[in-house]
Amino acid sequence: MSDDKTHFGFRDVPVAEKAALVDAVFGSVAGNYDVMNDVMSMGLHRLWKRFAIDLLAPRPGERILDLAGGTGDLSRLILNRLRSDAQVVLADINAEMLSCGREQLLDHGLAQAQFVRADAQSLPFAKFSMDAVIIGFGLRNVTDKMQALKSMLQALKPGGRALILEFSKLRVKRLQQLYDDYSFKFIPAVGELIAKDRGSYEYMVESIRVHPDQETMKTMMLEAGFERVDYHNLAAGVVAVHRGYRL
């Protein structure tokens, strides 16, 4: 791929156009995002997110960035765990998703979160200002993933950690055809039925398949400057949680 092109699902598009295309996708699906997550994952995304928060191990008094936080599932788990001792910043580049996240947290009586519209590639936070950063199912939509990793690292305090919860590569070959059928037939059909938007869910499935695999993601984090990087496969590698530290 040339330097001025990037992936938008299976399409190659100009780098300058991808952010607007992704923004349109999430602006379209924001209102049905939570329902679709439950349907597409059969509720498993809730278990994956709890596992990620357990691995993050948020502590009282820490300032934690929930990046690409969308409708606020991860922020809600952190806030429910720490209550008044939580300092959570929910950031998302998409205005509709950020609005949904704010409404969801307020509806659950969790008014202490901060909300920031932010691009993961150039975070508007001071250096060494966060104890932890977590991004759930968002990194694959970022145009320059390496730049986003470097921006996350810069925001972390020494000793801070970053967690990336993202779809990855299935590790059980005999299940690949079933997974492909589910991904490319069932999910877009459900997107059309529930969200009235087949195209956005076709993009989401395609974006999973062009996202770096587990070992490539680990290497990228190391190259960005993270240390002690490891990862955990969930659901036979359909999802992976990568963790790295700023030392």
Secondary structure by P-SEA (a helix, b strand, c coil): cccccccccccccccccaaaaaaaaaaaaccaaaaaaaaaaccaaaaaaaaaaaaacccccbbbbbccccccaaaaaaaaacccccbbbbbbccaaaaaaaaaaaaaaccccbbbbbccccccccccccccbbbbcccccccccaaaaaaaaaaacccccbbbbbbbbbbccccaaaaaaaaacccaaaaaaaccccaaaaaaaaaaaaacccaaaaaaaaaaacccbbbbbbcccccbbbbbbbcc
